[in-house]
Amino acid sequence: MKQLQLKPGKEGSILRKHPWIFSGALKDSTNLTPGEWAMIVSHKGELLGIGHVGDGSIAVRLIAHWDDPWLGNSVTGTFSKPQLLASLSAPIRTPDVEFWKGRLERAWLMRRTLNYGPKTSTNAFRLVHGEGDLLPGLIIDIYGDAAIIQAHTHGMLAAVKDIAEALQQIPELELVTIYNKSASAMHLNAADVDGFELGNQPSGKALENNLPFWVNWQTGQKTGFFLDQRENRALLRQHAAGKTVLNTFCYTGGFSIAALAGNAHHVTSVDISATAMELTNKNVELYFAENGNSNNQTHESVTADVLQYLKNHLNTYDIVVLDPPAFAKSLNKKHQAVMGYKRLNALGINCVKPGGLLFTFSCSQVVDDVLFANTVTAAGIETGRNCKILYKLGQGPDHPVNLYHPEGHYLKGLVIQVD
């Protein structure tokens, strides 16, 4: 395993358990191969951890810090402080199926305590959330008996087969399908990357709080569904009875189904993508087929530009949901994103009837909670309407944030009453 030495004084963040090492912290950042394993040592020669070499400014993502049992078991036991590499009694082991199984079992145990999994009311959940589960660069989503693996780094991509084998060694998950869907995240050719590691089912039905959804993990966005909004959809369900609800950027119709389950009188789903509207319609049909429609609820699907639709429907809805895709994926797009959020939220606020609610979200990591709240405030000022925050929202508990990696918090949400 390659050894990478840090410059003096650059070990502080690692000792505080942050998993990223930037290229500027390395004594020599040349001749690195993305995806290869590397040992990180201090300028004194102390072992600080092992990880995958990256292909950008993040030179290494640590998979095991210096006090990880995996490293301790490979030498003389778990250490209370970093040890000099020269003093180790055995070579460091490269993580194998046994390693991945241990990490996956720990992740599964946490989800099981949340009452997710087979034979529960929620069998659609995130099993692995990157740094939040001490596995930087790895996402695994579960839909019923299917596991969808999405690697975001070359190192995790190279380990997919071992990870898939480890998944099959967790019998409680009852997996029939394992699909590798990493090409889009890695900007690679799908034909060269994506494929089944177990089974051959491209889609299937899954449950969220006993609500059925049809998920196409092979051709859908991300892994096929947006699981991070589960608790926020449940909150909308509590407020929807007898209301008219507008769900914008609806994708598969998650908020729309939640509103119908909460006995909304009428739900309108809007997305510019015709494919998204087909998925929404399929899920609405599935919901009514399994739950009936004794309250004469109605649902309307609209394929249109969301901003234009909002401009034409002022003071129309009791509840408006704004859940756009990320407006900024890099710092240099931050200002542009803020302007976009302000414009969108001003239109959204003006579409809410007096006394109604706005559910508004941002999944742009570079727009933090304070900036998002200030942007929505600016939008409210622009409309001249009285607004108050009822709830501050975030991602679900199966998308945990590592205490030492606050960057893992990305989903921000507000529920605002508009007078």
Phi, psi and omega in degrees: 000132182297143176258130177239124184259140178275156171289155178305137177081004183260006184270354187304312183294327179291319177295337175269011172076016174289138187271356184255140173237121182273154185302328181292345180274347184273142176297322178217113182253017178270164176056039176262138179253116181306132177099341182286153176281146178215144170269135178256126180234150178287174179294343177271353181093015178277138177288122180253342179155180175230153181193184179265136173287136180264186181236021180217210182294333174278102187286325181216139170249118184284128177264332177217123175279173188302333182259012180292136179306328181299318178287320179298319181293338183273351180232252187244016181117170180290133186267151174270346176205160180303141181252151175297133182303324182292341183267354182291139186271353180211154179292152177288133180277140171284131180307137181232195182302321179300318179297309182299320179300317179299316179293319181292322178297320178295318178296318180295320180302319179295317180294325179296323177292338176276000180067039171256152174134183180304143176064025173241177179284349179225099176252014173246113185200163176270121179275322180228126180238068172048232183301331179297337177244023178060030178226068182305132177090005183233130173237134171226120177250142180249130174234097183065243180258021179242138175245129180249118180264131176229108177275138178247002178223158179296325180296315178291325178299319180293338183263004187304316183295320176294320179295318178298320178295320179296321178301320181291347179266013174246085188299332181298335180287339176055045185283137175247333182231135169229122184237130176270113180236071187253346188300315183295320180291330183264358182057047180241170179287122183302323182296335181269344190240306188288151177165170182277133172260344176202136178069193182207020182276122183276348183201169179182175181264141178222163182245139170231113183051044180068009176263131183276141175223144174263125185241127174252097183282344182279320184242352181285169177292154181051236176260008177119344184200159179254094187283341187291347183263011187307305183293329179287325174294320179297323178294317176302318179304323181292335186256001194270348189304123177074005187264160167264131189233134174248122178248108181262158187050050196287336183051254183268004175085025183303309179292329179295315179295319178299319179295317178297320179294335177271012178068038171299145180288315181213138179234132174246128179248130184232133173205148180284343183270122176295326178297318178298319181293326176297319178294319178299312180300321179296320180286326175295315178299319179297318180298310181293326179296326183266342185239351182073182181211064183287342182264009179056042177288151179235151178225137179235132176255132182230120175266106186197164172291127186298314182300317180294321179298315181299320180300330185264005184223056180287142178051044187253327192241149175285325180224133177238133178248124175246106180229070186283162170295168182302127177277342180213127177247005178208159183299327183288352177257005188298310182298317179299320180296316181300318178297321178295317179295321179297313181298315181297316183289327175297317177294318180298316179301318182287349176272349183274133174294153176306129182089358182273187186236144171244121170261112184233141188223158168220131175250014177283115184295329183281352175257104185279179185301315183294315180295321179296314179298319179295325180292318178294324176298316178299323177295318178297318178300320180298324181282336182079008182264155178278127183226147175221144180277125176262323182219146167249128190240164178206196181283158182291166184291345174276007171240062189292154177253120174300126183305331183263006180222072184299343178298344180288348176274115185232331185268122177243143178210150175227142169249120188240132171272131185247122178259000000 
